[in-house]
Amino acid sequence: MAASHKEMTTVLEKNFGYTSFRPNQEEVIEAILNDRDVFVLMPTGGGKSLCYQIPALMKDGTAVVVSPLISLMKDQVDSLVSNGISAAYLNSTLSESESADVKNRLLSGDLRILYVAPERLMMSSMLSLLKRTKISLFAIDEAHCVSEWGHDFRPEYRKLSELRDKFPGVCIAALTATATERVRRDIVHVLRLQDPVIKISSFNRPNLSYQIVEKKDVMEQLEGYIKKNRSKSGIIYCQSRDAVEKLAARLNKLGFSALPYHAGLSDEKRARHQDKFIHDDVDIIVATVAFGMGIDKPDVRFVIHYDLPKNLESYYQETGRGGRDGLECECILFFSRGDWHKIRFLIEKKPSKKERDLAFQQLSQIISYCESTDCRRNVLLRYFGEDIKESCNNCDSCFHPRTKVDNTAEAQLILECVKQSGQYFGMSHIVDILYGSKTQKIKDKRHDKLPIHGAGKHLSKNDWKRIGNELIQSGYLSVSGERYPIVKLNPSSRKILAGELTVELTEAPISRISKGRTVLPGAASETGENAGAFVDETEDIFVTDDDDYESENEIIERDDFAENSGGSIVYGGRKSILADGIDEYIKPAKSKSTESSKPSVIQKTFETEEQKQEKTEASKKTKSKTAVPKSIEKGKFDAVLFNRLRDLRKQIANDKNLPPYIIFADTSLRQMATDFPTDEAAFLKIAGVAEYKLQKYGGLFINEISDYIGEVESPMPTTAPMPVSVQVVQTGQTNPTVNSEPIETDSISEDELKKTQSLFSQGLSVSEISEIRGVSVLRIVEQLETLIALGMIDNLDVLIDNQKQKAITETIEKLQIEFTEKLMNSVVIEKTDSKCSEEEIRLMKALLIAEMKKDRK
């Protein structure tokens, strides 16, 4: 069907709340509407989904979307339904009656979009069902899974080639965010796309900041970084399950909100941890590569690789899970050449020589990326065939450009050593010769007799390795072989040896993260004697056959697995050392069935949706005329209003059991907090606000914005009277006082304290109160500390068990109770026998201090 630009834009605006297309979207949509096959390569967050969702709404019939993960299907369907679009999925999570209902809707023509896994789609029963209805198009999402050359190969995806024969008149759209030229050709070939329209967008994600950091004092750096980014969502990737468990436990002990995710956990626990993350009930997921493909969460603000990724495609996709909303995200990779040994060990276990050679080649590429002194983004884009000359000004190389120095003499020594040793060895052996080492290999090869042996003792091994690696990156030395790379001379090498070419290389001190940006170390004392050097690749690395490393394929929520094994996918691996520990701290919200006897806290705080709509209608005339006071600068972002809108969004999302971003994305809230829309016409201009969402949520958000404007125009007194039962004596100070002693409340309002005290009295945990209130755990702890100081809470039995209370009290007494207020939480945590969080320590300290003050009286 032919469609005009106006028609496509109308569907975009009405159903998704956007007024213009991103690059390549319109051309792809037009091709699908004309029944052309398409291949689409767009970066994560580039708008791939709209390329098939809009044609699905404009064509007759049902669009079938192939998705590899059950969780991803649910996310996509929730998002579509929230925009008033008829969509569903078929997978093993549905009951028999729910599946029957979806099939009936499909046959009746009620569904515009249906999501299925590749295994289910190719079942004879499913194909027969689809033959009985009108299919508008097939969309193959994550199409790189088709190719055995891709980083995420799924054999079941190759069966999708049969769709061409079984549905010859239906167009096929293949979509992916990561694919090299070789993978692209393979996708087109395997899926048998006919004369496809090929659209390749830039791989560039300007909002992502790339940083490589020395893998030294990692926990110290992590703790400092996360403290400065507390309450922001982040992902930390580790190579093994054991590393994931230990790091998650360590972060929780330090007082952060983190959960582990890996293939060794049960399906139920993985799903629960992922659900907490996307619902903003936990800030950090510590994960193996098993985590991420099914995550559509747009507001991940940092992605940290604790260990070296296996290849650049994996790295690109994993970092791509951050900043999907187009807002800032920091991608930090801790690098040590020692990680090379660990990955090499895993590669050696691959059964096929072809697989091993490819894996070694990919490992070499990721090492080169880490050691490169060029703009990180440009190196990454070049790998995908995209050459950008300008520096990005958003990576560590651009933050701190390194000075070029003349290294011709050093280069000549390395090249001469390569020449004298016969061009049959790797860089590590060349460095050993230069440094004058007496290893058995050097003795066996009689390289200790070479004239060049020991000629480089004036530099450290790490300096020689850095220089050698940069010679390779700059093309002054060549490398051959995948498993055991050897260095060889080339024409440029010979010019250097002949004195015809000067070599300028970069001084490359290693960076450390601080305040969300990479900073260079100062004096040598700051980072130690060997500052500026990566860990020696010959360091002792203990890797055993039972180390629980995971590949991308180890955990896949395949529909056929779930269906054939009763919904349980069990892999080998160590039992989680945090089986229940973390879940005790971050408790799941109570189900509606267990709380049916008492009114919902959400219902106490909010009217029902119908009541809100009635209220909105009744006050619409007044609200629509709300003027923005002069004290509010329209067009300038207001952080206070933004946080209020986030709180409102969180409470609505909790009430509907949806991820907050399904209600509105952060980008929409930021625009609301900038433009201050106080009527429906203005609200509809917010990006991401379509007509359906306007009717469903518009009144709630317009009221909140209008209320905020009114409060700014007529601010409440800053010292509202406290409840009489608290016996607070006002002394004209900003902060309330108890018995004339000031209590620091950090601008905590009376209303906040009342709400938190009420929830605490109902026996709810800190995380549950945080979830209901829609504010951070840290903020709730601060409020509880204030309530304790005010005498409104005098025991913590509902929050901390007696054994922990006793352990903390004894520890503090040992550390001299008169200095309790000065004690560092980390010291108490270290000295306490029981496993306690920083929040528990803080609350117990507050209680002990309050008791001490009573005793003094």
Protein Blocks (a to p, Z undefined) as FASTA:
>chain_A
ZZdfklmmmmmmmmnopabdcehklmmmmmmmnopacdddddehilpmmmmmmmmmmpgc
jdddddfbfklmmmmmmmmmmnopacddddfkbcfklmmmmmmmmmnopafbdcddfklm
mpmklmmmmmmpccfbdcdehklmmpmkbmkbcfklmmmmmmmmmmmmbccddddfbdcf
klmmmmmmmnopahiacddddfbdfkbccdddddehklmmmmmmmmmmgoiacddddfbf
klmmmmmmmmmmnopacddddfkbcfklmmmmmmmmmnopafbdcddfkbojlpcbfkbc
bdcdfbacfbfklmmmmmmmgoklopacdddddddfklmmmmmmmmmmpmblklmmmmmm
mmmmmmmmmmpcbdfklmmmmmnopacfbdfklafklmmccddddfklmmmmmmmmmmmn
ooaacfklmmmmmnopacfklmmnopmmpmkgoplmmpcfklmmmmmmmmmmnopacced
jklccddddfklmmmmnopaccddddddddddeehiacddfbfklnojkgoiacdfkbcc
dddfklccddfklpccdfklmmmnnopacdeddddfklmmmmmmmccdddfklmmmpccf
klmmpccfklmmmmmmmmmmmmmmoccdfklcghiacfklmmmmmmmmmmmmmmnopafk
lmpcfklmmmmmmnopabfklmmmpghiafklmmmmmmmmmmmmmmmmmmmmmccdfbdc
ddfklopacehiabdceehiacdekhpafklmmmmmmmmmnopafklmmmmnopafklmm
mmmmmmmmnopacbfklmpcfklmmmmmmmmmmnopklmmmpcfklmmmmpmbacdfklm
mmmmmmmmmmmmmmmZZ
